[in-house]
Amino acid sequence: MKVGAPASKPGRIIVQVFLLQLLLLLQSVHSQRSQNKLNITKPGQNIPALTVQLRRVGHDTVVVDNGIVQVTFSNPEGLITGIKYHGIDNVLDDKIDDRGYWDVVWYEPEKKQKTDKLEGTKFEIITQNEEQIEISFTRTWTISRRGSLVPLNVDKRYIIRSGVSGLYMYGILERLEGWPDVDMDPIRIVFKLNPKKFDFMAISDDRRRSMPSMADRENSKSLAYKEAVLLTNPSNPMFKGEVDDKYMYSMEDKDNNVHGWISSDPPVGFWMITPSDEFRLGGPIKQDLTSHAGPITLSMFTSTHYAGKEMRMDYRNGEPWKKVFGPVLAYLNSVSPKDSTLRLWRDAKRQMAAEVKSWPYDFITSEDYPLRHQRGTLEGQFLIKDSYVSRLKIYGKFAFVGLAPIGEAGSWQTESKGYQFWTKADRRGRFIIENVRAGNYSLYAWGSGFIGDYKYEQNITITPGSEMNVGPLVYEPPRNGPTLWEIGVPDRTAGEFYIPDPYPTLMNKLYVNPLQDRFRQYGLWDRYADLYPQNDLVYTIGVSDYRSDWFFAHVARNVGNDTYQPTTWQIIFNLKNVNRIGRYTLRIALASAADSELQIRINDPKSDAIFTTGFIGKDNAIARHGIHGLYRLYSIDVAGNLLSVGDNTIFLTQTRSRTPFQGIMYGYIRLESPFRT
């Protein structure tokens, strides 16, 4: 072909293809650089240039490096002693020995409580290739270790993947049949971060702040219990006069998917990402710790927090048990010093969403962790039938529907040994529960707007690959007659009731403005005595407003000198007529109970109580800044001959008053008439 002659048609095509490939390559490089700027990774995403290497297996150390993070483990204990990332030699606190570890608090009945860090005695490489390294630290329990180690076989697994900016962690814990009786609480992973680097904490969009240091806490004034301190001489004056307490940063498990810390120099984030709740306990609204001053980040698998001893994992009569906890991801990210460090939080949320979407992971090698094709699905529709509300069935909109170990209605909230799978129904009550482990379950449901707990009459058996449709499920909430009056909203919390302003000298500034979190302030229990110094709360139906006139917690009155007295609240209501031979029904739903007893009297405060709960509750939600603990529903018969035409009074007495934290939170109260209308 002559120079300057037009290119032939095949030649033009080749040039066009070449240019197109070059353009795509440049776009790919630009995209990769943009991702690397934030260290954005997808679950299992591989970057060919950054292979995973087991750099060293020494006598007492194992080091794994994927070119983004380098993690050092003690051998054979399996403690995480170092994480090198983005110019920080160790994001953990290398001034202390306990900086990255598992632990469990345990005891044999009638014996002293102990803490076991689940240290391994054997190291093993499970998988080793350029894409992934999975290592295991195991310990086998023998009867010779009784009393010194928790009776569990332990298998702690760690996975570092190519291109993933973090460390996946899961554990397989097992006790064999015939092993000694034991109680265990809690089971968790703990990271203690470098205090010279990490000083900003984020657990949600509206709960993030600069934090005091552990040294600030150690130089502070102790308050009513050891976790709560008044910062009197902090290194940063902005914290002076604030209260710090790790329970102020608790969260319901359904929302507890990502939390952690930010370093400003260099701008680096450390995050705990939990992609599934299946291995947690107590259902979707079980509350637990997240991150707190230290700086410390936790992955809480089990605990009795906001539940009490009813939640404790107690094993008796040689009961066998095995469970997989995790995987969870310790995720690290970074930004340019010119960028806002809050981009780290936004990226952590993005990474969390990607991990959730990828659950169950396809790279876990343990036979105890079922993959997606080994799990099943259940779907259906949840409906409510309450003829006193509607002649037609009502959609159970936004109800929680879940599969949990076989039990009675509501037993899921104290279940602690098996797996649970929950979802939220849509506006029409339709639900689908995906990726359920094979096994036998009960199907439960509950939600806002109605009282009680639903349980499907048949057990549910999930098999690998199964797809089950249970069709429409109809729940008839407890009801004996039409509503005469009600107080509150049936939503299992006391959040709608009056929450007072905190003491100006005992505040956490994070919760000054957000109305939804006012209950997280310290000392609100003592505000009752300020509002009702001598006479107790009186609520008049048709006049009072529960949002301003019903105190959020029925507590004892502080009368000074560390002395407290029982309190009796009154509900005054008017009846235009009375069925004296009929039975009225008083429904009382409690959102929390702590070392308390509720007694009920009608029209005469000195008469015998028509009902008592007896001694109930250990959830400690009042002291730990929770707006609910365990849900309890009581249905109380009120004989018509106890009532009168005109004004009537119900007396509610909380009898226990040894400490300021004894009390109850009401969730909802309703009086039903025997009359049908």
C-alpha positions as CSV (number, residue, x, y, z in Angstrom):
1,M,0.0,0.0,0.0
2,K,1.3,3.4,-0.9
3,V,2.2,5.9,1.8
4,G,-0.7,8.3,2.3
5,A,-3.2,5.9,0.8
6,P,-6.4,5.4,2.6
7,A,-6.4,2.5,5.1
8,S,-8.2,-0.6,4.0
9,K,-11.5,-1.5,5.7
10,P,-10.0,-4.4,7.8
11,G,-7.1,-2.0,8.8
12,R,-9.5,0.6,10.0
13,I,-11.3,-2.0,12.1
14,I,-8.1,-3.1,13.7
15,V,-7.2,0.5,14.6
16,Q,-10.6,1.1,16.0
17,V,-10.5,-2.0,18.1
18,F,-7.0,-1.1,19.4
19,L,-8.2,2.4,20.3
20,L,-11.3,1.0,22.1
21,Q,-9.2,-1.4,24.1
22,L,-6.8,1.4,25.0
23,L,-9.7,3.6,26.2
24,L,-11.1,0.7,28.3
25,L,-7.7,0.1,29.8
26,L,-7.2,3.8,30.8
27,Q,-10.7,3.8,32.3
28,S,-9.9,0.7,34.3
29,V,-6.7,2.2,35.6
30,H,-8.5,5.4,36.6
31,S,-11.2,3.4,38.3
32,Q,-8.7,1.3,40.2
33,R,-6.8,4.4,41.3
34,S,-10.0,5.9,42.6
35,Q,-10.8,2.8,44.5
36,N,-7.3,2.5,45.9
37,K,-7.5,6.0,47.2
38,L,-10.2,4.9,49.7
39,N,-9.0,1.2,49.8
40,I,-12.5,0.3,48.7
41,T,-12.8,-3.5,48.4
42,K,-15.6,-5.9,47.7
43,P,-16.0,-9.2,49.5
44,G,-13.6,-11.6,47.8
45,Q,-12.4,-8.9,45.3
46,N,-9.0,-9.9,44.0
47,I,-6.2,-7.5,42.9
48,P,-3.7,-9.8,41.0
49,A,-0.7,-7.6,41.8
50,L,-1.3,-8.1,45.6
51,T,-1.2,-11.8,46.4
52,V,-1.5,-13.1,49.9
53,Q,1.6,-14.4,51.6
54,L,2.3,-16.3,54.7
55,R,5.5,-14.4,55.4
56,R,6.7,-16.1,58.5
57,V,5.7,-19.0,60.7
58,G,8.1,-18.8,63.7
59,H,8.2,-20.5,67.0
60,D,5.9,-17.9,68.5
61,T,4.7,-15.8,65.6
62,V,2.7,-16.1,62.4
63,V,2.6,-13.2,59.9
64,V,0.2,-12.9,57.0
65,D,0.4,-10.1,54.4
66,N,-1.7,-9.3,51.4
67,G,0.1,-6.1,50.4
68,I,-2.6,-3.9,52.0
69,V,-2.7,-5.2,55.6
70,Q,-0.1,-7.2,57.5
71,V,-1.4,-9.2,60.5
72,T,0.7,-10.7,63.2
73,F,-0.6,-13.6,65.4
74,S,1.0,-15.2,68.4
75,N,1.7,-18.9,67.9
76,P,0.0,-21.2,68.9
77,E,-2.3,-19.0,71.0
78,G,-3.8,-17.2,68.1
79,L,-3.9,-13.7,69.7
80,I,-3.8,-10.8,67.2
81,T,-0.7,-8.9,68.3
82,G,-0.2,-6.5,65.4
83,I,-2.0,-5.0,62.3
84,K,0.2,-3.0,60.0
85,Y,-1.6,-0.7,57.7
86,H,-1.1,2.5,55.6
87,G,2.1,3.7,57.4
88,I,1.0,2.7,60.9
89,D,3.3,-0.1,62.2
90,N,0.5,-1.3,64.5
91,V,-3.0,0.0,64.7
92,L,-3.4,-1.9,67.9
93,D,-2.1,-0.7,71.3
94,D,1.4,-2.3,71.5
95,K,2.0,-1.0,75.0
96,I,-0.3,-3.8,76.4
97,D,-0.3,-7.5,75.9
98,D,-4.1,-7.9,75.4
99,R,-4.8,-6.0,72.2
100,G,-6.6,-8.4,69.9
101,Y,-8.3,-11.5,71.3
102,W,-11.3,-13.7,71.9
103,D,-12.6,-14.3,75.4
104,V,-15.5,-15.9,77.3
105,V,-16.5,-15.3,80.9
106,W,-17.5,-18.6,82.5
107,Y,-18.0,-20.5,85.7
108,E,-19.2,-23.9,87.0
109,P,-22.3,-23.7,89.2
110,E,-21.5,-22.3,92.7
111,K,-17.9,-21.6,91.6
112,K,-16.0,-18.4,91.0
113,Q,-16.4,-16.6,87.7
114,K,-13.3,-16.7,85.4
115,T,-12.3,-15.3,82.0
116,D,-10.8,-17.5,79.4
117,K,-9.1,-15.9,76.4
118,L,-9.6,-19.1,74.3
119,E,-5.9,-19.3,73.6
120,G,-4.9,-22.1,71.1
121,T,-2.4,-24.8,71.6
122,K,-2.0,-25.9,68.0
123,F,-1.5,-23.9,64.7
124,E,-2.6,-25.1,61.3
125,I,-2.8,-23.7,57.8
126,I,-6.2,-24.5,56.4
127,T,-5.9,-22.8,53.0
128,Q,-2.9,-21.3,51.3
129,N,-2.8,-19.8,47.8
130,E,-2.3,-16.5,46.1
131,E,-6.0,-15.6,46.6
132,Q,-6.5,-16.5,50.3
133,I,-4.9,-17.7,53.4
134,E,-7.0,-19.3,56.2
135,I,-5.3,-20.3,59.4
136,S,-6.6,-22.0,62.5
137,F,-5.6,-21.9,66.2
138,T,-7.2,-24.8,68.1
139,R,-7.4,-26.1,71.6
140,T,-8.9,-29.4,72.7
141,W,-10.4,-29.6,76.2
142,T,-9.6,-32.5,78.5
143,I,-10.9,-33.4,82.0
144,S,-7.5,-32.6,83.4
145,R,-8.1,-28.9,82.6
146,R,-11.3,-28.8,84.6
147,G,-11.5,-25.7,86.7
148,S,-8.8,-23.9,84.8
149,L,-10.2,-23.7,81.2
150,V,-13.8,-23.4,80.0
151,P,-14.9,-26.8,78.9
152,L,-14.9,-26.1,75.2
153,N,-13.1,-27.3,72.1
154,V,-11.9,-24.1,70.4
155,D,-11.2,-23.5,66.7
156,K,-10.4,-19.8,66.0
157,R,-10.2,-19.1,62.2
158,Y,-8.6,-16.1,60.5
159,I,-8.8,-15.4,56.8
160,I,-6.9,-12.8,54.8
161,R,-7.9,-12.4,51.1
162,S,-6.3,-10.9,48.1
163,G,-7.4,-7.3,47.7
164,V,-9.4,-7.1,50.9
165,S,-8.4,-4.4,53.3
166,G,-9.1,-6.4,56.5
167,L,-9.2,-9.6,58.4
168,Y,-12.1,-12.1,58.5
169,M,-12.6,-13.9,61.8
170,Y,-14.8,-16.8,62.9
171,G,-14.8,-19.4,65.6
172,I,-16.2,-22.9,66.1
173,L,-16.9,-23.6,69.7
174,E,-18.0,-27.1,70.9
175,R,-18.7,-29.0,74.1
176,L,-19.1,-32.8,73.9
177,E,-21.8,-34.8,75.6
178,G,-21.1,-35.6,79.3
179,W,-18.9,-32.5,79.9
180,P,-19.2,-30.6,83.2
181,D,-22.0,-28.2,83.9
182,V,-21.0,-24.6,83.0
183,D,-22.4,-21.1,82.4
184,M,-20.9,-18.9,79.8
185,D,-21.3,-15.1,79.3
186,P,-20.2,-13.2,77.3
187,I,-18.4,-14.5,74.1
188,R,-16.7,-11.8,72.1
189,I,-13.8,-10.5,70.1
190,V,-11.9,-7.5,71.5
191,F,-9.6,-5.0,69.8
192,K,-7.7,-2.4,71.8
193,L,-6.5,0.3,69.4
194,N,-3.5,2.6,69.4
195,P,-4.6,5.4,71.7
196,K,-2.1,7.8,70.1
197,K,-3.9,7.5,66.8
198,F,-7.6,6.7,67.2
199,D,-9.7,9.4,69.0
200,F,-12.9,9.7,67.0
201,M,-15.6,7.0,67.2
202,A,-18.6,6.3,65.0
203,I,-21.4,3.8,65.5
204,S,-24.2,5.4,63.4
205,D,-24.9,8.5,61.4
206,D,-26.1,10.5,64.4
207,R,-23.9,8.8,67.0
208,R,-20.3,9.8,66.3
209,R,-17.9,12.0,68.2
210,S,-14.4,12.7,69.5
211,M,-13.8,10.5,72.5
212,P,-12.0,10.8,75.8
213,S,-9.0,8.5,76.4
214,M,-8.6,5.6,78.9
215,A,-6.3,7.9,80.8
216,D,-9.0,10.5,81.1
217,R,-11.3,7.8,82.6
218,E,-8.7,6.7,85.0
219,N,-8.3,10.2,86.3
220,S,-12.0,10.8,86.6
221,K,-14.6,10.7,89.3
222,S,-16.5,7.4,89.8
223,L,-20.3,7.6,89.7
224,A,-23.0,5.1,90.8
225,Y,-21.4,2.1,89.1
226,K,-17.9,1.4,87.8
227,E,-18.6,1.9,84.1
228,A,-19.8,5.4,84.6
229,V,-17.4,8.2,85.3
230,L,-17.4,12.0,85.4
231,L,-14.5,13.4,83.4
232,T,-12.9,16.0,85.8
233,N,-9.4,16.4,84.4
234,P,-9.3,15.2,80.8
235,S,-6.3,15.9,78.5
236,N,-8.7,17.6,76.1
237,P,-10.7,20.3,78.0
238,M,-13.7,19.9,75.7
239,F,-14.6,16.7,77.6
240,K,-14.5,18.2,81.1
241,G,-17.7,17.8,83.0
242,E,-19.1,15.1,80.7
243,V,-20.1,11.6,81.7
244,D,-18.6,8.6,79.9
245,D,-20.0,5.1,80.1
246,K,-19.6,2.3,77.6
247,Y,-23.3,1.5,77.8
248,M,-24.2,4.9,76.4
249,Y,-23.0,3.5,73.1
250,S,-25.1,0.2,73.1
251,M,-27.2,-0.6,70.0
252,E,-29.9,-3.1,69.0
253,D,-28.4,-6.0,67.0
254,K,-30.5,-5.3,64.0
255,D,-28.7,-2.0,63.6
256,N,-25.3,-3.1,64.9
257,N,-23.6,-3.9,61.6
258,V,-20.7,-1.5,61.5
259,H,-18.9,0.6,64.1
260,G,-15.4,1.7,64.9
261,W,-12.7,4.4,65.1
262,I,-11.0,7.0,63.1
263,S,-7.4,8.3,63.3
264,S,-6.8,11.8,61.9
265,D,-3.0,11.4,61.5
266,P,-2.8,9.5,59.3
267,P,-6.4,9.5,58.2
268,V,-7.2,5.8,58.8
269,G,-10.4,3.9,59.9
270,F,-10.7,0.7,61.9
271,W,-14.2,-0.9,61.7
272,M,-16.0,-4.0,63.0
273,I,-18.4,-5.2,60.3
274,T,-21.0,-7.9,61.2
275,P,-22.7,-9.1,58.0
276,S,-25.3,-11.3,59.6
277,D,-27.1,-11.7,63.0
278,E,-27.7,-15.4,62.6
279,F,-25.0,-16.3,65.2
280,R,-26.1,-13.7,67.7
281,L,-28.7,-14.4,70.4
282,G,-32.0,-12.9,71.6
283,G,-33.5,-11.7,68.4
284,P,-33.2,-8.5,66.4
285,I,-33.7,-6.0,69.2
286,K,-31.3,-7.5,71.7
287,Q,-29.0,-4.7,72.8
288,D,-25.3,-4.9,73.2
289,L,-22.0,-3.1,73.3
290,T,-20.3,-1.7,70.3
291,S,-17.2,0.5,70.6
292,H,-16.2,2.7,73.6
293,A,-13.5,4.7,75.2
294,G,-10.1,3.0,75.2
295,P,-10.2,3.1,72.2
296,I,-11.9,-0.3,72.1
297,T,-13.9,-2.1,69.4
298,L,-16.0,-5.2,70.2
299,S,-17.7,-7.9,68.3
300,M,-20.3,-9.2,70.8
301,F,-21.5,-12.7,70.0
302,T,-23.3,-13.4,73.3
303,S,-24.0,-11.5,76.5
304,T,-26.7,-11.0,79.2
305,H,-26.7,-7.2,78.7
306,Y,-30.2,-5.8,78.8
307,A,-31.6,-9.3,79.5
308,G,-30.1,-10.7,82.7
309,K,-29.7,-14.2,83.8
310,E,-32.6,-15.4,81.7
311,M,-30.3,-15.1,78.7
312,R,-27.3,-16.9,80.2
313,M,-25.9,-19.8,78.4
314,D,-26.1,-22.5,81.0
315,Y,-25.4,-26.1,80.1
316,R,-26.5,-28.9,82.4
317,N,-26.5,-32.7,82.6
318,G,-23.8,-33.2,80.0
319,E,-25.6,-31.2,77.3
320,P,-23.6,-31.2,74.0
321,W,-23.4,-28.0,71.9
322,K,-21.6,-26.7,68.9
323,K,-21.9,-23.3,67.2
324,V,-20.1,-21.2,64.6
325,F,-19.7,-17.5,65.6
326,G,-19.0,-15.2,62.6
327,P,-17.4,-14.6,60.2
328,V,-17.0,-10.9,61.0
329,L,-14.7,-8.5,59.3
330,A,-12.2,-6.1,60.9
331,Y,-12.0,-3.6,58.0
332,L,-9.4,-0.8,57.6
333,N,-9.6,2.1,55.2
334,S,-7.8,5.4,54.5
335,V,-8.2,8.7,52.7
336,S,-5.9,11.5,51.5
337,P,-5.0,14.0,54.3
338,K,-6.8,16.6,52.2
339,D,-10.1,14.7,52.4
340,S,-12.6,14.7,55.3
341,T,-12.1,11.8,57.6
342,L,-15.9,11.3,57.7
343,R,-15.4,9.8,54.2
344,L,-14.0,6.8,56.1
345,W,-17.3,6.3,57.9
346,R,-19.2,6.5,54.6
347,D,-16.9,4.0,53.1
348,A,-17.2,1.7,56.1
349,K,-21.0,1.7,55.6
350,R,-20.5,1.0,51.9
351,Q,-18.3,-1.9,52.7
352,M,-20.8,-3.2,55.3
353,A,-23.5,-3.2,52.7
354,A,-21.3,-5.1,50.3
355,E,-20.5,-7.7,53.0
356,V,-24.2,-8.1,53.8
357,K,-25.0,-8.6,50.2
358,S,-22.4,-11.3,49.9
359,W,-23.6,-13.3,52.9
360,P,-23.3,-16.3,53.2
361,Y,-19.7,-16.1,52.1
362,D,-18.5,-18.5,49.4
363,F,-14.9,-18.7,50.6
364,I,-15.3,-20.3,54.0
365,T,-13.9,-23.8,54.0
366,S,-15.2,-25.2,57.3
367,E,-17.8,-28.0,56.9
368,D,-19.6,-26.4,59.9
369,Y,-20.4,-23.3,57.8
370,P,-23.1,-24.0,55.1
371,L,-22.7,-22.3,51.8
372,R,-25.7,-20.6,50.0
373,H,-26.7,-23.8,48.1
374,Q,-26.8,-25.7,51.4
375,R,-29.3,-23.3,53.0
376,G,-33.0,-22.8,52.5
377,T,-35.7,-20.1,52.1
378,L,-39.1,-19.5,53.7
379,E,-41.7,-17.0,52.7
380,G,-45.3,-16.1,53.5
381,Q,-47.6,-13.3,54.6
382,F,-48.4,-12.2,58.2
383,L,-51.9,-10.9,59.0
384,I,-53.5,-9.6,62.1
385,K,-57.1,-10.4,63.1
386,D,-58.6,-8.1,65.8
387,S,-62.3,-7.7,65.4
388,Y,-62.3,-4.8,67.9
389,V,-60.0,-2.9,65.6
390,S,-61.2,-4.0,62.1
391,R,-63.8,-6.4,60.7
392,L,-61.2,-7.4,58.1
393,K,-57.8,-8.9,58.6
394,I,-55.0,-6.3,58.8
395,Y,-51.7,-6.5,57.1
396,G,-48.9,-7.2,59.6
397,K,-46.9,-4.3,58.1
398,F,-43.3,-4.1,59.1
399,A,-43.7,-7.0,61.6
400,F,-40.6,-8.9,62.6
401,V,-40.8,-12.5,61.4
402,G,-38.2,-15.0,62.3
403,L,-37.0,-18.6,62.6
404,A,-35.4,-19.5,65.9
405,P,-34.9,-22.7,67.9
406,I,-38.1,-24.6,68.8
407,G,-39.8,-23.1,71.8
408,E,-42.9,-21.3,73.2
409,A,-44.2,-18.0,71.8
410,G,-41.7,-15.3,72.6
411,S,-39.0,-17.7,73.7
412,W,-36.7,-16.3,71.0
413,Q,-35.9,-13.3,73.1
414,T,-34.1,-15.4,75.8
415,E,-32.8,-18.1,73.4
416,S,-29.0,-18.2,73.5
417,K,-27.7,-21.5,72.1
418,G,-28.9,-21.8,68.5
419,Y,-29.2,-19.7,65.3
420,Q,-31.8,-17.2,64.5
421,F,-33.0,-15.7,61.2
422,W,-35.1,-12.6,61.1
423,T,-36.6,-10.3,58.5
424,K,-39.1,-7.5,58.4
425,A,-42.4,-7.8,56.6
426,D,-43.3,-5.3,54.0
427,R,-46.5,-3.0,54.1
428,R,-48.7,-6.0,53.1
429,G,-47.1,-8.3,55.7
430,R,-45.2,-10.3,53.0
431,F,-41.9,-11.7,54.2
432,I,-39.0,-13.8,52.9
433,I,-36.3,-15.3,55.1
434,E,-33.3,-16.3,53.1
435,N,-30.1,-18.3,53.7
436,V,-31.4,-20.3,56.6
437,R,-29.2,-23.1,57.9
438,A,-30.7,-26.6,57.7
439,G,-32.5,-27.6,60.8
440,N,-35.8,-27.5,62.8
441,Y,-37.2,-24.2,63.9
442,S,-40.3,-22.5,65.3
443,L,-41.7,-19.6,63.2
444,Y,-42.2,-16.4,65.3
445,A,-43.6,-13.0,64.7
446,W,-44.3,-9.7,66.5
447,G,-44.4,-6.1,65.8
448,S,-45.4,-2.5,66.7
449,G,-49.1,-1.8,66.9
450,F,-50.3,-5.0,68.6
451,I,-49.4,-6.9,71.8
452,G,-48.2,-10.4,72.4
453,D,-46.2,-12.9,70.4
454,Y,-47.1,-15.1,67.5
455,K,-45.9,-18.6,67.0
456,Y,-46.8,-20.8,64.0
457,E,-48.5,-24.0,65.1
458,Q,-46.2,-26.3,63.2
459,N,-42.4,-26.7,63.4
460,I,-40.5,-25.7,60.3
461,T,-37.9,-28.0,58.8
462,I,-35.4,-26.4,56.5
463,T,-33.3,-28.6,54.3
464,P,-30.4,-27.7,51.9
465,G,-31.8,-25.9,48.9
466,S,-35.4,-26.0,50.1
467,E,-37.9,-23.2,49.2
468,M,-41.0,-23.2,51.5
469,N,-44.1,-21.0,51.4
470,V,-46.3,-21.1,54.5
471,G,-48.9,-18.9,52.9
472,P,-50.9,-16.4,54.9
473,L,-50.4,-16.6,58.7
474,V,-53.1,-15.1,60.9
475,Y,-52.4,-13.8,64.4
476,E,-55.1,-12.9,66.9
477,P,-53.5,-10.8,69.6
478,P,-54.8,-11.2,73.2
479,R,-58.2,-9.5,73.4
480,N,-61.3,-10.0,75.6
481,G,-63.3,-6.9,74.8
482,P,-63.2,-3.4,73.4
483,T,-60.6,-0.9,74.6
484,L,-61.9,1.5,77.3
485,W,-58.6,3.4,77.4
486,E,-54.9,2.9,76.7
487,I,-51.6,4.5,77.6
488,G,-48.6,4.4,75.3
489,V,-47.9,2.5,72.1
490,P,-47.5,-1.3,71.9
491,D,-44.0,-1.2,70.5
492,R,-42.0,-3.0,73.3
493,T,-40.2,0.2,74.4
494,A,-40.8,3.1,76.7
495,G,-39.5,5.5,74.1
496,E,-42.8,7.3,73.7
497,F,-43.0,8.3,77.3
498,Y,-41.6,11.4,79.1
499,I,-37.9,11.4,79.3
500,P,-36.6,14.3,81.5
501,D,-33.7,16.6,80.8
502,P,-30.5,15.3,82.3
503,Y,-28.6,17.0,85.1
504,P,-26.5,19.8,83.5
505,T,-23.5,18.5,85.4
506,L,-23.9,14.9,84.3
507,M,-24.4,15.1,80.6
508,N,-23.0,13.4,77.5
509,K,-23.0,16.1,74.8
510,L,-23.7,13.6,72.1
511,Y,-27.2,13.2,73.3
512,V,-28.2,16.8,74.0
513,N,-30.0,17.4,70.8
514,P,-31.2,14.1,69.3
515,L,-34.6,13.5,70.8
516,Q,-34.6,9.8,70.0
517,D,-31.6,9.2,72.2
518,R,-32.4,11.3,75.3
519,F,-32.8,8.2,77.3
520,R,-29.0,7.5,77.0
521,Q,-28.1,10.2,79.5
522,Y,-26.8,9.4,82.9
523,G,-28.8,9.8,86.1
524,L,-32.3,10.1,84.7
525,W,-33.6,7.7,87.4
526,D,-33.0,10.4,90.0
527,R,-34.9,13.0,88.1
528,Y,-38.1,11.3,89.2
529,A,-37.6,12.5,92.8
530,D,-37.0,16.0,91.5
531,L,-40.3,16.0,89.6
532,Y,-42.3,14.1,92.3
533,P,-40.5,15.0,95.6
534,Q,-43.4,13.8,97.8
535,N,-46.4,12.7,95.9
536,D,-46.2,10.2,93.1
537,L,-47.3,10.3,89.5
538,V,-51.0,10.6,88.9
539,Y,-52.3,10.1,85.3
540,T,-55.9,11.0,84.4
541,I,-57.4,9.3,81.3
542,G,-58.7,11.9,78.9
543,V,-56.7,14.7,80.5
544,S,-53.1,13.6,80.8
545,D,-50.8,13.0,77.8
546,Y,-48.4,10.0,78.1
547,R,-45.7,11.9,76.1
548,S,-45.4,14.5,78.9
549,D,-47.1,13.1,82.0
550,W,-46.0,9.5,82.2
551,F,-42.4,9.1,83.4
552,F,-40.4,6.7,81.3
553,A,-39.4,4.5,84.3
554,H,-41.3,3.5,87.4
555,V,-38.4,3.8,89.9
556,A,-38.0,4.2,93.7
557,R,-37.8,7.7,95.1
558,N,-34.5,9.1,96.3
559,V,-35.1,10.5,99.8
560,G,-31.5,11.3,100.5
561,N,-28.6,9.5,102.3
562,D,-28.6,6.7,99.7
563,T,-32.1,5.8,100.8
564,Y,-34.9,5.0,98.5
565,Q,-38.6,4.3,99.0
566,P,-41.2,2.4,97.0
567,T,-43.5,4.4,94.7
568,T,-47.2,4.1,93.8
569,W,-48.5,5.5,90.6
570,Q,-52.2,6.2,90.0
571,I,-54.3,5.9,86.8
572,I,-57.7,7.7,87.2
573,F,-60.4,6.9,84.8
574,N,-64.2,7.5,84.5
575,L,-66.8,4.9,83.8
576,K,-70.3,5.9,82.7
577,N,-71.6,2.4,83.5
578,V,-70.2,-0.8,85.0
579,N,-70.9,-4.5,84.4
580,R,-70.6,-5.6,88.0
581,I,-70.9,-9.3,87.2
582,G,-68.5,-9.1,84.3
583,R,-64.7,-9.3,84.1
584,Y,-62.6,-6.4,82.8
585,T,-59.1,-7.1,81.5
586,L,-56.1,-5.0,82.3
587,R,-53.2,-5.6,79.8
588,I,-49.8,-4.4,81.0
589,A,-46.8,-4.8,78.7
590,L,-43.5,-4.2,80.4
591,A,-40.6,-3.1,78.3
592,S,-38.1,-3.7,81.1
593,A,-37.8,-5.0,84.7
594,A,-34.8,-4.8,87.1
595,D,-35.0,-6.4,90.5
596,S,-38.6,-5.3,90.8
597,E,-42.1,-6.2,91.8
598,L,-45.3,-4.7,90.5
599,Q,-48.4,-4.9,92.6
600,I,-51.9,-3.7,91.4
601,R,-54.8,-2.5,93.5
602,I,-58.2,-1.2,92.5
603,N,-59.8,1.9,94.2
604,D,-58.2,1.2,97.6
605,P,-54.5,1.6,98.0
606,K,-54.6,-0.3,101.3
607,S,-56.6,-3.3,100.0
608,D,-55.1,-6.6,99.0
609,A,-53.4,-6.6,95.7
610,I,-55.4,-8.2,92.9
611,F,-52.2,-9.0,91.1
612,T,-48.4,-9.1,91.6
613,T,-45.7,-10.0,89.2
614,G,-43.5,-11.3,92.0
615,F,-39.8,-10.6,91.9
616,I,-38.9,-10.1,88.2
617,G,-36.2,-8.9,86.0
618,K,-32.4,-8.6,85.7
619,D,-32.1,-6.6,82.5
620,N,-30.7,-3.5,84.2
621,A,-31.9,-1.3,81.4
622,I,-32.5,1.7,83.7
623,A,-28.8,1.9,84.8
624,R,-27.5,1.0,81.4
625,H,-29.3,3.7,79.5
626,G,-31.6,1.4,77.6
627,I,-35.2,2.2,76.7
628,H,-36.2,-1.5,76.9
629,G,-35.0,-4.9,78.1
630,L,-37.0,-8.1,78.0
631,Y,-40.7,-7.9,77.0
632,R,-43.3,-9.2,79.4
633,L,-47.0,-9.2,78.9
634,Y,-49.5,-9.6,81.8
635,S,-53.3,-10.0,81.4
636,I,-55.1,-9.3,84.6
637,D,-58.7,-10.0,85.4
638,V,-60.5,-7.1,87.1
639,A,-63.8,-8.1,88.7
640,G,-66.6,-5.7,87.8
641,N,-67.7,-5.4,91.4
642,L,-64.4,-3.7,92.2
643,L,-65.3,-0.8,89.9
644,S,-67.8,2.0,90.2
645,V,-69.7,4.4,88.0
646,G,-67.7,7.6,87.9
647,D,-64.1,7.9,88.8
648,N,-61.9,4.8,89.5
649,T,-58.3,4.5,90.3
650,I,-55.7,1.8,89.6
651,F,-52.8,1.9,92.0
652,L,-49.5,0.6,90.5
653,T,-46.9,0.0,93.2
654,Q,-43.2,-0.9,92.5
655,T,-42.3,-2.4,95.9
656,R,-38.5,-2.8,95.7
657,S,-36.3,0.1,96.7
658,R,-32.9,-1.1,97.8
659,T,-31.1,0.7,94.9
660,P,-31.9,3.5,92.5
661,F,-31.8,1.0,89.6
662,Q,-34.7,-1.2,90.7
663,G,-37.8,-0.5,88.7
664,I,-39.8,-1.2,85.6
665,M,-40.5,0.4,82.3
666,Y,-44.0,0.2,80.9
667,G,-44.4,-0.4,77.3
668,Y,-48.2,-0.2,77.0
669,I,-51.3,-0.4,79.2
670,R,-54.8,-1.1,78.2
671,L,-58.2,-1.7,79.9
672,E,-60.7,-3.8,78.1
673,S,-64.4,-3.9,78.8
674,P,-66.4,-7.1,79.0
675,F,-69.1,-5.3,76.9
676,R,-69.2,-6.1,73.2
677,T,-69.8,-3.1,71.1
